[in-house]
Amino acid sequence: MVRLPLTPAEVERGQRLGALLRRARGCRSMLDVALASQISPETLRKIESGRVATPAFPTIAAIADTLGLSLDSVWAEISQPEHTIENQSIPSVARHASLVS
């Protein structure tokens, strides 16, 4: 199977996802979050760095669950243009009951 190259929008969305997960992880170690999500630390590292711009849905679902994020909030955050999420912090997102699982 041949994989099509990612579009610039997909690459940017992957970078926003990585930034969101890093912020949500806070002071927790990458190893702790990866093990709790049942993924390898290298996979989490690649997602957080944006090197894996389109991770598998179950992987993102597991990480979001570990970090206490709803998939709706993750999608809302990564779908926004980058300039609107740079200055947001996870605590402000987490205040909305509908955005936290």
Secondary structure, 3 states (H helix, E strand, C coil): CCCCCCCHHHHHHHHHHHHHHHHHHCCCCHHHHHHHHCCCHHHHHHHHHCCCCCCCHHHHHHHHHHHCCCHHHHHHHHHCCHHHHCCCCHHHHHCCHHHCC
